[in-house]
Amino acid sequence: MKKVLTIAGSDCSGGAGIQADIKTMTAHKVYAMSVITALTAQNTTGVYGVLDAGADFVGQQMDCVFKDIFPDAVKIGMVSSAEIIDVIADRLSAWNATNVVVDPVMVATSGARLIAEDAAEALTRRLFPLATVITPNIPEAMALLDYEVDSERTQQNAAMLLTRRFGCASLVKGGHLVNEANDVLAEPAPLDDEGNHLGDPLTTWFRHKRIETDNTHGTGCTLSSAIACALAQGMDLADAVNAGKAYLTGALAAGFDMGKGSGPVNHMWQY
């Protein structure tokens, strides 16, 4: 059985964060492990409190996992402080972690900010270079680049800019565009013998039916975890993204309705 580690915050209402990740991993028939970076007091109507774990304790959790059950992929979600990010980056490097998917969680679906200002800089400087792929939505891509994204053309440009800037593949999700739910993946071009990229990043579009629903709590967590599962199971990145997006589309289409706000998706829709 393949093993996948999620490093993220806990959502006590079960729709996002660690809880969404573990449900997604279970649905993909992999063994789920978790390192908790923060406790949140939240539900479908908003985030009402965040309590960070100590950075040293985050590192201790990671060492316990890697020493005993080495993960085939790692998904990183909410990391709200620079100190925690530094520890995660140090431990990922020390253990030579592979198939790292970073979901740059900056703002919750409800609109609440989930990351400190100094942590955003540490995220791009320490974690992005270790990532196989990052998975920002459009507001996150705009914040990372200070670049307006309002069309498929600018969405594709944003993905290419992120890949050039940080050296990892970038999946810019299109769900925030009014009439579309298409995502674009930019991957670094192959390297020549001297380590230089042979041309511009390579782009691939993923076009799936847009599901009209207000229940989108935890969609970013769910997609990034599904991609990590597919990478752990040996898929190449483009196939992993396509499989992850198909899984999320099904979870949205299941019509789950839970809570008084933006409800969660049905992670077990296939069963």
N, C-alpha and C positions, 0 to 999 in steps of 0.2 A: 504494500500500500504506500502511495506517495504521501509525503508530509509537507504541510504548509504552515508557516508561522505568520500570524498577524501581530503587528506592533501598533497599537492604537488606543483610543480612549474608550471607556465603557459608557454605553447608553442604557440607563436603567429602564427605559421604556421598551427596549428590545429591538427597535427598528433600524438602528444605525450602529456604527462603531464595532467594537469587539463582537457584540451579539449578532449583528448582521453578517459579519465576516464568518463566524463559526457556523451559522446556519447555511451560508452559501457554500462553505467548504464541505459540510456534511452532505449537502445536496449533490456535490460533485464527487462524492465517495473518496475523499482524501482525509487524512488524519489531521485535524486542526489543533494548533497550539497557539497560545496567546501570551503576549507581554503587554501589560496594561500601563499606559503612560499617564492616564488621568482618569478620575471619576467625574462624571457629569451628572448634574441634576437636570434632567430634561424629559420632555415628552413630545407629543406631536404638535404642540402649540408653541414650543420654544425651548431655549436653553436658559436655565435659571441659576446655575452655579457650576463652577469648574474647580476641582481640587487636583493639582498636579501630584504625581508620584515623585519621589526624590530621584534625582538623576542617577545616583549610585545604585539605587534599588532597581531601576530600569536595566542598568548594565548587569546586575546580578541575575535578574530574571533571564536575560538573553544568554548569559554564560551557562545557566542551568539547562536551557533548551539545547543549545548547540553542543554541549558536552555529551549529552545523553541521546537525543533524538534529532539528528542533524536534518534541518529542513531542506526540501527540494526547491522551495520557492519562499520568498518573504514578501508580504504586503505591508506597507507602512501607511498609516492613516494619520489620525490627529496627533501631532507632536507640538505642544503649545509653548515650549520654552527652548531657548538657545542651548541651555545646559543639557537638556534631555537629548536634543538633536546631536550635540557633540558626542555624547556617550554612545548613541545608536550608531553613528558613523564610525566611531573608533572600533566598536565591537563587530560591526559588519565587515570592516577591513581585516581585523585580526582573525576572524573565522573564515575569510574568503567566501562570503555568502554569494550565491548566484540567483538568477531569476528574481531580481528585486523590482517590485512594482511600487512606485511612490504616488499616492493620491494626495496632492498638496491641499489638504483640508484647511481652508482659511475662513470660510463663511458657511454656516449651517443652512439647510434648505429654508429654515424659518427667517434667515437674515442675520442671525447672531454671529458676531466675530468670534472665532475659535482659536486664534493664534496671536501672540504678542508681536509687536513691531520688530523687535530684534530677532525673533525666531524666524521671521520670513527671510531675513538675510542669511541666517545660518542654514535654513532649509535649502536654498539655492547653492550656497557655497560648499556645504558638506555632504548633503544627501543626494542631490541631483546627479553629481558626477558618478555616484555608485549605482545609479538606477539603470535597469534594463529599459524601463519606460516610465514616464510620468503621465498622469491622467487628469489634467486640469479641465474644468468646465470653462465656459467662455468668460464669466466674471473673473475667475482665477487667472486665466491666460492674460486678460487685459491688465490685471494687477501686476503680474510678473513682468510684463513687457512695457507697460504704459503705452498701449497700442489699442486702438478702437477696433473691435470685431463686431461687424453688423451684417455680414454676408458670407457666403461660402468662399469667396475669393479671399477675404481678409482672415477667415478662419484657417484656410490652408496656409496663408502667409504666416500666421501666428505659430502654427505647428512647425513650420520650417525655421522660423526665427528662434524658437525655443530649442530646437535640436542643434542649430548652429551654436547657440550661446552656451548650452550646457553639455553638449556632447552625447546626450542620451536620446533615445526615441521619445517622441511626444505624441500623445493622443489627445487632441483637442475635441471635447464633446460638444455637440451642437444643440443639446436639448433646450438651451435658453433662447435660441432663435425662435421667433413666433410660430412659424409654419413648418419647421423642419426638425428632425431629430437625427441628423446625419453627423457622423464623427469622422475625423480625418487623422490618419497616422502618418507622421514623418519619421523616417529612419535615416540614420547617418549613411552617407554614401560609402562604398567600399574604400579601403585604404590602399595606397600604392606602396612600393617597397620602402619608401622613406617615411611612411606614416602619415601622409597627407590624404585628405579625402578627395576621391575622384569625382568631383562635381557636386551638385546641390543635393540636399536630402531627398530621399525617395518618398513619395506620398501615395497613400492608398485610402480611398473613401469606403466607408461602411454605411450603407443605406438600408435602414429598416423602417418599418411602418411606425409612424408616431402614434402613441397611445394617449388619448385624451383622458387624463385623470388628475385629480388633485393629490393623490396618494403617492408621493415621490420621496418620502422620508427615507434616507439611507441609500439612495440609488447610486451615488458615487462610491460608497463603501462596497456595495454589492458588486458593481461592475469590476472594480479593481481587484477584488478578491477572486472573482470568477476568472479573470485573466491570469492571476497568479496560479490558480488551480490548473488551468490549461497548460501554462508553461511548465509546471511541475510534472505534468503528464506527457511532456515531450513535444508539444506542438510548437511550431515556429511562431514568431510574434504576431504576424498578420492573422494567422489562423486562430491564435489564442484570443485576439481581440474580437474576431468575428463570432467565435463561440461564446465569448462573454457577453457580447451585445445581444445575441439571440436568447441567451438565458435571461438577461434582464428584461428584454421585451416580453417574454413569456410571463415573468413575475409581475410586470406592470399590467399586462392584459388580463391576468387572473381576476382582476376586479376586487381585490382585497379592500376592506373598509374598516379601519380600526382607529379609534381615538376621535378627538374633537377637532384636530387640525389637519396638517399634512401627514396623512397616515403612511405606514410602511407598505412595502411590496410583499407579495406572498413568496417567500424564499423556497417553499416546498411545493410550488405549483405543479411540478412534474409528477408528484406522488399523490 
